[in-house]
Amino acid sequence: RYSHLTLFAEMTTSEEDDDLGIKEGSIIESSHTKYAVIKMLGEGGFGAVYLVEDASNSSLKYALKVERKLETRRDSKLKMEIAILKLVSSERADKSHFTKIIDRGKKEKYFFLVMQLVGKSLADLKATRPHKVFTMATGIGASIQCLEAVEDLHKHGFIHRDLKPANYAIGLGEQVRVIYILDFGIARRILNDKGEIKTPRVSVAFKGTVKFAAIACHKRKELGPKDDCESWFYLLLDLVLSNEIDSFMD
């Protein structure tokens, strides 16, 4: 089972219900090659993610993210994702916590991004364990990798703003012990063009997931690297504690 998706979480509106014409067996062509759609992995208001294979080599399988073109949306989520993944591509070599960009392109109704395929999310893996949590050793080991990913992201001037077990996944094959950070749809650049911290906004909308959001987020304050670290701490508790995290958060 593959897990690659919390990217498109917004609710669908009637304007966004138009069929993109992507079905099982569809061929999506880029400037480099063609991809055959195997199945949908998940969908949301702004698009979907599909399991695809190289049409000329069925052994090469990838995740293809699609984002609808909408005049009503100012910022592209895929554009942010591509910008971040390109910046961090050299971090930690083959132990990188960021998926590789394979290809990208655009069609009449949508943009698409072809990415390295990953395995199950930490949330899905945790759900299969006794008491729905990892052992302390496994949980701490996994959380250290999660924090490394956040460190690499911060190093390049971005914060994630939605850290949670569902937004991390294990690799496949030789990368099965590597944990990948996913979903940069609400990530934010915190540095200006001079490399200085941007002036905080007075009030901001809530971003993220209630259970894992930092206190500053609940107070509608501007978020920074420390708030990602706070969310990471809640993530750690969620990986190794059963119902205790809910009472802790209360």
C-alpha positions in Angstrom: 0.0 0.0 0.0 1.3 3.4 -0.9 0.6 6.6 1.1 1.4 9.9 -0.5 -1.3 12.2 0.3 -2.6 14.9 2.5 -1.7 17.5 0.0 -5.2 18.4 -1.3 -7.2 18.7 1.9 -9.6 21.5 1.0 -13.3 20.8 0.5 -14.5 20.5 -3.1 -16.7 23.2 -4.5 -19.0 23.0 -7.5 -16.4 24.9 -9.5 -13.8 22.3 -8.8 -15.9 19.2 -9.6 -14.9 19.2 -13.3 -13.5 15.9 -14.4 -9.9 16.1 -15.2 -10.2 13.2 -17.5 -7.6 11.0 -15.6 -8.7 7.4 -15.3 -7.0 4.0 -14.8 -5.0 3.4 -17.9 -4.9 7.1 -18.9 -1.6 8.2 -20.5 -0.1 11.5 -19.3 2.6 12.9 -21.5 5.4 15.2 -20.4 8.2 16.7 -22.5 10.4 13.8 -21.4 8.2 10.7 -21.5 4.7 9.2 -21.0 3.1 7.9 -17.8 0.4 5.3 -17.5 -2.0 5.7 -14.6 -2.4 2.6 -12.5 -4.8 3.8 -9.9 -5.7 6.8 -7.7 -4.1 7.0 -4.3 -6.2 9.8 -3.0 -8.0 13.0 -3.8 -9.2 16.4 -2.5 -10.6 19.7 -3.5 -7.7 20.9 -5.6 -6.6 17.6 -7.2 -5.4 14.1 -6.7 -2.5 11.8 -6.5 -2.0 8.7 -8.7 0.2 5.7 -8.8 1.7 5.7 -12.3 4.4 3.8 -14.2 6.7 4.9 -17.1 4.8 3.8 -20.2 8.0 2.5 -21.7 9.2 0.7 -18.6 6.6 -0.7 -16.3 9.1 -1.4 -13.5 9.5 2.4 -12.9 6.6 3.5 -10.7 6.0 6.9 -9.3 3.5 9.1 -7.5 1.9 11.7 -9.8 0.3 14.7 -8.1 -2.3 16.7 -10.0 -3.5 20.2 -9.1 -6.5 21.8 -10.9 -6.0 25.1 -12.6 -8.3 27.6 -10.8 -8.7 31.3 -11.5 -10.0 31.7 -7.9 -6.8 30.4 -6.3 -3.9 32.8 -6.0 -1.1 30.4 -5.0 -0.2 27.1 -6.4 0.5 24.3 -3.9 2.5 22.3 -6.4 4.6 25.4 -7.2 5.6 25.7 -3.5 6.3 21.9 -3.3 8.5 22.1 -6.4 10.4 25.1 -5.0 11.1 23.4 -1.7 12.1 20.0 -3.1 14.5 21.6 -5.6 16.2 23.6 -2.7 16.6 20.6 -0.4 17.5 18.0 -3.1 21.2 17.9 -2.0 20.5 17.3 1.7 21.9 14.1 3.2 22.5 12.4 -0.2 20.8 9.0 -0.4 19.5 9.5 3.2 17.5 12.6 2.2 14.2 13.0 3.9 12.7 14.7 0.8 11.2 12.9 -2.2 12.9 13.3 -5.5 11.3 15.2 -8.4 11.1 13.0 -11.4 9.2 15.2 -13.9 6.6 17.9 -14.1 4.4 19.6 -16.6 1.0 21.1 -17.3 -2.1 20.3 -19.3 -5.2 22.3 -20.2 -7.0 21.7 -16.9 -4.2 20.9 -14.5 -0.5 21.0 -13.4 1.2 17.8 -12.5 4.3 16.7 -10.6 5.9 13.2 -10.9 7.7 12.2 -7.7 9.6 9.4 -6.1 7.1 6.9 -4.6 7.1 6.3 -0.9 5.5 3.7 1.4 3.0 3.9 4.3 2.7 7.0 6.4 3.7 6.9 10.1 0.0 7.3 10.9 -0.9 4.2 8.9 2.0 2.2 10.3 1.1 3.2 13.9 -2.5 2.2 13.4 -1.4 -1.4 12.7 0.6 -1.7 16.0 -0.7 -3.1 19.3 -2.3 -0.2 21.2 -1.9 1.9 18.1 1.5 3.2 19.1 5.2 2.3 18.4 7.6 1.0 20.9 9.6 3.7 22.6 12.7 2.8 20.7 10.9 2.8 17.3 9.0 6.0 18.1 12.1 7.9 19.2 14.1 6.6 16.2 11.4 7.7 13.8 10.9 11.0 15.5 14.7 11.8 15.2 14.4 11.4 11.4 11.3 13.5 11.4 13.2 16.3 13.2 16.2 16.0 10.8 13.7 16.7 8.0 12.4 19.8 9.8 16.0 21.0 10.4 16.8 20.7 6.7 13.6 22.6 5.8 14.4 25.4 8.2 17.9 25.6 6.9 16.5 26.7 3.6 14.2 29.3 5.1 10.9 27.5 5.2 8.6 26.3 7.9 6.1 23.4 7.3 3.2 24.4 9.6 1.5 21.0 9.4 3.8 18.4 11.0 2.0 15.2 12.0 2.4 11.4 11.5 0.3 11.4 8.4 2.8 13.8 6.7 5.7 11.5 7.1 6.2 8.2 5.3 8.8 5.4 5.0 10.6 4.8 1.8 10.5 1.7 -0.4 13.2 -0.8 -1.3 16.6 0.3 -0.2 15.1 3.4 1.4 12.7 1.5 3.6 14.4 2.7 6.8 14.4 6.3 5.6 11.5 8.6 6.7 10.3 11.2 4.2 8.5 14.5 5.0 5.4 15.2 2.8 2.9 17.9 2.0 4.3 21.4 1.6 0.9 22.8 0.6 0.8 25.3 3.5 4.6 25.7 4.0 5.8 29.3 4.3 9.0 31.1 3.5 10.1 33.0 6.6 13.0 34.9 5.0 12.8 37.9 2.7 15.0 38.5 -0.4 17.8 39.7 1.9 17.8 36.6 3.9 16.3 38.3 6.9 13.3 37.1 9.0 10.1 38.6 7.6 8.2 41.0 9.7 5.5 39.0 11.6 1.9 39.6 10.6 -0.3 40.9 13.3 -2.9 38.2 12.9 -3.0 35.1 10.7 -5.6 32.4 9.9 -5.3 29.0 11.5 -3.1 26.7 9.5 -2.5 23.0 10.2 -4.1 20.2 12.2 -5.8 21.0 15.5 -4.3 18.1 17.4 -0.7 18.9 16.4 -0.8 22.7 16.0 1.4 24.9 18.1 -0.1 27.2 20.8 0.8 30.2 18.7 -1.2 28.8 15.8 -4.3 28.4 18.0 -3.8 32.0 19.1 -3.7 33.1 15.4 -0.1 34.4 15.7 2.6 34.3 13.1 4.5 31.0 13.1 8.2 30.4 13.1 10.7 27.5 13.3 10.0 27.1 17.1 6.3 26.3 16.3 7.3 23.5 13.9 9.5 22.1 16.7 6.5 22.3 19.1 4.3 20.4 16.6 7.2 17.9 16.3 7.1 17.3 20.1 3.3 16.6 19.9 4.1 14.2 17.0 6.6 12.4 19.2 4.1 12.0 21.9 1.5 10.7 19.5 3.9 8.0 18.2 4.7 6.5 21.6 1.8 7.3 23.9 -1.7 5.8 23.6 -4.6 8.0 24.7 -2.3 10.1 26.9 -1.6 12.6 24.2 -5.3 13.7 24.1 -5.3 14.3 27.8 -1.9 16.1 27.6 -3.2 18.4 24.8 -6.3 19.2 26.9 
